[in-house]
Amino acid sequence: MDRDQLVASSISIISLNQHPRGGYVASPLFAPYTYSWLRDGTFIAYAMDQVGETDSAEQFYRWIHYALKDKRSIVDDLIGKHERKEWIDRSEFMGTRYHLDGRDDRSEWGHFQLDGYGAWLWGIVEHIRATGNYAILEELRESVEITVDYLMIFWHYPNFDCWEEFPEFVHPATLACVYGGLKALGELENRAVLLEKAEQIRQFIMDHAIKDGRFVKSIQCVNENWQPALPGVDASLLWLAVPFGVCVPTDPIMQQTVSEIERELKQGGIQRYEADVYYGGGEWLLLTAWYGWFKAEAGDQDEARRCLTWIISKADALGRLPEQVGDVVRNPAAREEWIAKWGEPALPLLWSQAMFLVLSNKLK
């Protein structure tokens, strides 16, 4: 399958797996992923905007509005508890994924996750910039402001990372999503309070999430002092540069971070993090696309094209891209355990199809 064929099949797979109300299923054939995530969906919508499928992206943002517009009382209650310094259980926070029609997901899952809430604010601003449809912001205003109030208060709370793990820590990649969302909306609407909060978050990252000249996977507060909790790297740290702009790709700290990702996590594709055991810790297609996107922004077009070629080589005859491949895994025994539990890794994964589209578009 060549590049143009995979572009066409990726657009088709995403379109066919979007609910009429707007939610993108994470993976239609993998039971645990038959929901729509704010985070995954935002990047899928961004990809669709990139390839001119703007109606699809717009419908996704309306789906988010439908899912969040009635949650004002939940957020106000949470903020009240925060102000009164009352304990808040993780189960009380808003969810990270929803049913395809926008209903709450009541299953047991790592629901307290802030990355998707920051990402969707960034995504709707990107959509407005791509289409010029400023009116949609007023249409979605209620859900936008619920999200803003939620993030302004809880951005520094420990919560699940983007892989639904390590809820006891704070994660720079998550903070980057929140920073990116508040900054994008603040710039679009000239809202100083959002820009000030975004700068506070950026400074927090720079003050507390760096060790040995690079960013770390996760941090924690011990005796009122923030310090690295998981001092290794995670490929999601690429988000600090692209697309959220906590720092530029050529920043020395970012360069050192990427060098460590290359040393520790780069095979043909990119793995998540050193201790990963999910399906053995294989190579993730969406992260390989992200690494290629970073390399393109940093001026290394050859490496970005190599990443694109590698991703294309992993497509099946129907143009479907998996979540990860098992060519090189960190823990082979764990891979077999997950296959016995859930079957083969998700195929197709819409986030993989989307990030292929993003990288392909960047390399036009």
C-alpha positions as CSV (number, residue, x, y, z in Angstrom):
1,M,0.0,0.0,0.0
2,D,1.4,3.4,-1.0
3,R,1.1,6.7,0.8
4,D,-1.8,8.1,-1.1
5,Q,-3.8,4.8,-0.7
6,L,-3.2,4.9,3.1
7,V,-4.2,8.5,3.3
8,A,-7.5,7.6,1.5
9,S,-8.1,4.5,3.6
10,S,-7.3,6.4,6.9
11,I,-9.8,9.1,6.1
12,S,-12.4,6.5,5.2
13,I,-11.8,4.4,8.4
14,I,-12.1,7.5,10.6
15,S,-15.3,8.7,8.8
16,L,-16.9,5.3,8.9
17,N,-16.2,5.0,12.7
18,Q,-17.7,8.3,13.7
19,H,-21.0,8.1,15.5
20,P,-23.8,10.3,14.0
21,R,-23.6,12.5,17.1
22,G,-19.9,13.0,16.5
23,G,-17.9,10.7,18.8
24,Y,-15.0,8.8,17.2
25,V,-14.7,5.2,18.5
26,A,-11.1,4.6,19.6
27,S,-11.1,1.2,18.0
28,P,-14.2,-0.5,16.6
29,L,-13.0,-4.1,16.9
30,F,-11.3,-3.9,20.3
31,A,-13.9,-4.2,23.1
32,P,-12.1,-2.1,25.7
33,Y,-11.7,0.8,23.2
34,T,-15.3,1.0,22.0
35,Y,-15.7,4.5,23.5
36,S,-14.6,8.0,22.5
37,W,-11.8,9.7,24.4
38,L,-11.5,13.5,24.5
39,R,-7.8,13.3,24.0
40,D,-7.7,10.7,21.2
41,G,-10.7,12.3,19.5
42,T,-9.2,15.8,19.6
43,F,-6.2,14.6,17.7
44,I,-8.4,12.6,15.3
45,A,-10.4,15.8,14.7
46,Y,-7.2,17.8,14.2
47,A,-6.1,15.3,11.6
48,M,-9.4,15.6,9.8
49,D,-9.1,19.3,9.8
50,Q,-5.6,18.9,8.3
51,V,-7.0,16.9,5.3
52,G,-10.0,19.1,4.7
53,E,-12.6,17.0,6.5
54,T,-13.7,19.9,8.6
55,D,-17.3,18.9,9.0
56,S,-16.2,15.7,10.7
57,A,-14.0,17.6,13.1
58,E,-16.8,20.1,13.8
59,Q,-19.2,17.3,14.6
60,F,-16.7,15.8,17.1
61,Y,-16.5,19.2,19.0
62,R,-20.3,19.3,19.1
63,W,-20.2,15.8,20.6
64,I,-17.9,17.1,23.4
65,H,-20.4,19.9,24.0
66,Y,-23.2,17.4,24.3
67,A,-21.1,15.3,26.8
68,L,-20.1,18.3,29.0
69,K,-22.8,21.0,28.8
70,D,-24.8,19.6,31.7
71,K,-21.8,19.2,34.1
72,R,-21.7,22.7,35.5
73,S,-23.0,21.6,38.9
74,I,-20.4,18.8,39.1
75,V,-17.6,21.2,38.4
76,D,-19.0,23.8,40.8
77,D,-19.3,21.2,43.6
78,L,-15.7,20.1,43.0
79,I,-14.4,23.7,43.1
80,G,-16.4,24.2,46.3
81,K,-14.7,21.1,47.9
82,H,-11.3,22.4,46.7
83,E,-11.9,25.8,48.3
84,R,-13.0,24.2,51.6
85,K,-10.0,21.9,51.5
86,E,-12.2,18.8,51.5
87,W,-11.1,15.4,50.3
88,I,-12.1,14.7,46.7
89,D,-12.1,11.1,45.5
90,R,-10.9,10.4,42.0
91,S,-14.3,8.9,41.1
92,E,-15.9,12.4,41.6
93,F,-14.0,14.0,38.8
94,M,-15.3,14.2,35.2
95,G,-14.5,11.2,32.9
96,T,-11.8,10.8,30.4
97,R,-14.0,8.9,27.9
98,Y,-17.7,8.7,27.0
99,H,-20.0,6.5,25.0
100,L,-20.1,7.3,21.3
101,D,-23.5,9.2,21.7
102,G,-22.1,11.3,24.6
103,R,-23.4,9.5,27.6
104,D,-21.2,9.1,30.6
105,D,-19.1,5.9,30.9
106,R,-19.9,4.3,34.3
107,S,-17.4,1.4,33.9
108,E,-14.4,1.0,36.2
109,W,-11.6,2.9,34.4
110,G,-9.0,5.5,35.2
111,H,-11.4,8.3,34.7
112,F,-9.6,11.3,36.4
113,Q,-7.5,12.5,33.5
114,L,-7.0,16.1,32.6
115,D,-5.1,15.8,29.3
116,G,-8.2,15.4,27.1
117,Y,-9.8,18.5,28.6
118,G,-6.8,20.7,27.8
119,A,-6.4,19.1,24.4
120,W,-10.0,19.7,23.3
121,L,-9.7,23.4,24.1
122,W,-6.6,23.5,21.9
123,G,-8.3,21.5,19.3
124,I,-11.4,23.7,19.0
125,V,-9.1,26.8,18.6
126,E,-7.1,25.0,15.9
127,H,-10.4,24.1,14.2
128,I,-11.5,27.8,14.3
129,R,-8.2,28.9,12.8
130,A,-8.5,26.3,10.1
131,T,-12.1,27.1,9.1
132,G,-12.7,30.7,10.2
133,N,-15.9,29.5,11.9
134,Y,-15.7,31.7,15.0
135,A,-19.5,31.2,15.6
136,I,-18.9,27.7,16.8
137,L,-17.2,29.0,19.9
138,E,-20.4,30.7,21.1
139,E,-22.3,27.6,20.2
140,L,-20.1,25.5,22.5
141,R,-19.6,28.3,25.0
142,E,-21.1,26.5,28.0
143,S,-18.9,23.4,27.6
144,V,-15.9,25.6,26.9
145,E,-16.3,27.6,30.1
146,I,-17.0,24.4,32.2
147,T,-13.7,23.1,31.0
148,V,-11.8,26.3,31.6
149,D,-13.1,26.5,35.2
150,Y,-12.2,22.9,35.8
151,L,-8.7,23.2,34.5
152,M,-7.9,26.6,36.2
153,I,-8.5,24.9,39.6
154,F,-7.4,21.3,39.2
155,W,-4.5,21.5,36.7
156,H,-1.9,20.6,39.4
157,Y,-3.8,17.7,40.9
158,P,-2.3,14.2,40.5
159,N,-4.3,12.3,37.9
160,F,-3.9,9.4,35.4
161,D,-1.4,10.0,32.7
162,C,-2.3,9.7,29.0
163,W,-1.9,5.9,29.2
164,E,-4.4,5.7,32.0
165,E,-1.6,4.9,34.5
166,F,0.2,6.4,37.6
167,P,-2.7,8.4,39.0
168,E,-0.7,9.4,42.1
169,F,1.7,11.6,40.1
170,V,1.6,14.8,38.0
171,H,2.7,14.4,34.4
172,P,4.4,17.0,32.2
173,A,2.7,15.7,29.1
174,T,-0.7,16.3,30.8
175,L,0.4,19.7,31.9
176,A,1.4,20.5,28.4
177,C,-2.1,19.7,27.2
178,V,-3.6,22.0,29.8
179,Y,-1.1,24.7,29.0
180,G,-1.8,24.4,25.3
181,G,-5.5,24.6,25.7
182,L,-5.6,27.6,28.0
183,K,-3.0,29.4,26.0
184,A,-4.7,28.8,22.7
185,L,-8.1,30.0,24.0
186,G,-6.5,32.9,25.8
187,E,-4.8,34.1,22.7
188,L,-7.9,33.7,20.5
189,E,-10.1,35.7,22.9
190,N,-7.4,38.0,24.4
191,R,-8.2,36.7,27.9
192,A,-5.3,37.7,30.2
193,V,-6.3,35.4,33.0
194,L,-6.0,32.3,30.8
195,L,-2.6,33.5,29.5
196,E,-1.4,34.1,33.0
197,K,-2.5,30.6,34.1
198,A,-0.8,29.1,31.1
199,E,2.4,30.9,31.9
200,Q,2.1,29.7,35.5
201,I,1.8,26.1,34.3
202,R,4.7,26.5,31.9
203,Q,6.9,27.9,34.7
204,F,5.8,25.0,37.0
205,I,7.0,22.5,34.4
206,M,10.4,24.3,33.9
207,D,10.9,24.6,37.7
208,H,9.9,21.0,38.7
209,A,9.9,18.6,35.8
210,I,13.6,18.8,34.7
211,K,16.4,16.5,35.9
212,D,19.8,16.1,34.3
213,G,19.0,18.7,31.7
214,R,15.9,17.0,30.3
215,F,12.2,16.6,31.1
216,V,11.0,13.6,33.2
217,K,8.0,11.4,32.9
218,S,6.3,12.3,36.2
219,I,6.7,14.3,39.3
220,Q,5.2,14.3,42.8
221,C,5.0,16.5,45.9
222,V,6.8,15.2,48.9
223,N,6.8,17.3,52.1
224,E,5.6,20.3,50.1
225,N,8.5,19.9,47.6
226,W,8.0,18.8,44.0
227,Q,10.5,16.3,42.8
228,P,10.8,13.6,40.0
229,A,8.7,10.5,40.7
230,L,9.4,8.7,37.5
231,P,12.7,10.2,36.4
232,G,12.9,8.4,33.0
233,V,11.4,9.6,29.8
234,D,8.1,8.9,28.1
235,A,7.5,9.4,24.4
236,S,4.5,11.6,25.3
237,L,7.0,14.3,26.4
238,L,7.2,15.1,22.7
239,W,3.9,16.9,23.2
240,L,5.8,19.7,25.2
241,A,7.2,20.8,21.8
242,V,4.6,19.7,19.3
243,P,1.9,20.7,19.3
244,F,1.5,22.5,22.6
245,G,4.6,24.7,22.5
246,V,5.8,24.6,26.1
247,C,9.2,24.9,24.4
248,V,10.4,24.9,20.8
249,P,11.8,21.8,19.3
250,T,15.3,23.3,19.2
251,D,15.3,24.1,23.0
252,P,18.3,22.4,24.6
253,I,16.2,20.8,27.3
254,M,13.8,19.4,24.6
255,Q,16.7,18.2,22.5
256,Q,18.2,16.4,25.5
257,T,14.8,14.8,26.2
258,V,14.5,13.6,22.6
259,S,18.0,12.3,22.7
260,E,17.1,10.2,25.7
261,I,13.9,9.0,23.9
262,E,16.0,8.0,21.0
263,R,18.5,6.2,23.2
264,E,15.9,4.4,25.3
265,L,12.8,4.0,23.3
266,K,13.6,4.2,19.6
267,Q,13.6,0.9,17.6
268,G,12.2,1.0,14.1
269,G,9.3,2.8,15.7
270,I,8.9,4.5,19.1
271,Q,8.0,2.7,22.4
272,R,6.2,4.4,25.3
273,Y,8.5,4.2,28.2
274,E,11.2,1.9,29.7
275,A,9.1,-0.1,32.2
276,D,6.1,-0.5,29.8
277,V,4.5,-3.9,30.0
278,Y,1.2,-3.2,28.1
279,Y,1.3,-5.8,25.3
280,G,4.9,-6.2,26.1
281,G,5.8,-2.5,25.5
282,G,5.9,-2.6,21.7
283,E,6.4,0.2,19.1
284,W,3.5,2.6,18.9
285,L,2.5,3.9,15.5
286,L,1.0,7.2,16.8
287,L,4.2,7.9,18.8
288,T,6.4,7.2,15.8
289,A,4.3,9.7,13.9
290,W,4.7,12.2,16.7
291,Y,8.4,11.7,16.7
292,G,8.4,12.2,12.9
293,W,6.3,15.4,13.4
294,F,8.9,16.6,15.9
295,K,11.8,15.8,13.6
296,A,10.0,17.6,10.7
297,E,9.6,20.7,12.9
298,A,13.2,20.5,14.0
299,G,14.4,20.4,10.4
300,D,15.3,16.7,10.1
301,Q,13.1,15.9,7.1
302,D,14.9,12.6,6.3
303,E,14.2,11.1,9.7
304,A,10.6,12.3,9.5
305,R,10.2,10.6,6.1
306,R,11.7,7.4,7.5
307,C,9.1,7.4,10.2
308,L,6.3,7.9,7.6
309,T,7.7,5.0,5.6
310,W,7.9,2.7,8.7
311,I,4.3,3.5,9.6
312,I,3.1,2.8,6.0
313,S,4.8,-0.6,6.2
314,K,2.7,-1.6,9.2
315,A,-0.7,-1.1,7.4
316,D,-2.6,-4.2,6.5
317,A,-4.2,-4.9,3.1
318,L,-7.3,-2.9,4.2
319,G,-5.2,0.1,5.1
320,R,-5.7,-0.4,8.9
321,L,-3.1,0.7,11.3
322,P,-2.7,-1.0,14.8
323,E,-2.1,0.6,18.1
324,Q,1.3,-1.0,18.4
325,V,3.4,-3.8,16.8
326,G,5.4,-6.5,18.5
327,D,8.5,-6.5,16.3
328,V,10.6,-5.3,19.2
329,V,9.0,-5.5,22.7
330,R,10.4,-4.7,26.1
331,N,8.7,-7.6,27.9
332,P,7.7,-10.6,25.6
333,A,6.1,-12.5,28.5
334,A,3.8,-9.6,29.3
335,R,2.8,-9.4,25.6
336,E,1.5,-13.0,25.7
337,E,-0.4,-12.3,28.9
338,W,-2.2,-9.4,27.4
339,I,-3.0,-11.3,24.2
340,A,-4.5,-14.1,26.4
341,K,-6.5,-11.5,28.2
342,W,-7.8,-9.2,25.5
343,G,-6.6,-10.7,22.2
344,E,-4.3,-9.0,19.7
345,P,-3.6,-5.2,20.0
346,A,-6.3,-2.8,18.8
347,L,-6.7,-2.8,15.0
348,P,-7.5,-0.4,13.6
349,L,-6.7,2.4,16.1
350,L,-8.2,5.6,14.8
351,W,-5.6,7.6,16.7
352,S,-2.9,5.8,14.7
353,Q,-4.7,6.5,11.4
354,A,-5.0,10.2,12.5
355,M,-1.4,10.7,13.4
356,F,-0.3,9.1,10.1
357,L,-2.5,11.7,8.4
358,V,-0.9,14.5,10.5
359,L,2.7,13.4,9.7
360,S,1.8,12.8,6.0
361,N,0.4,16.3,5.8
362,K,3.4,17.9,7.5
363,L,5.6,16.2,4.8
364,K,3.7,17.4,1.8
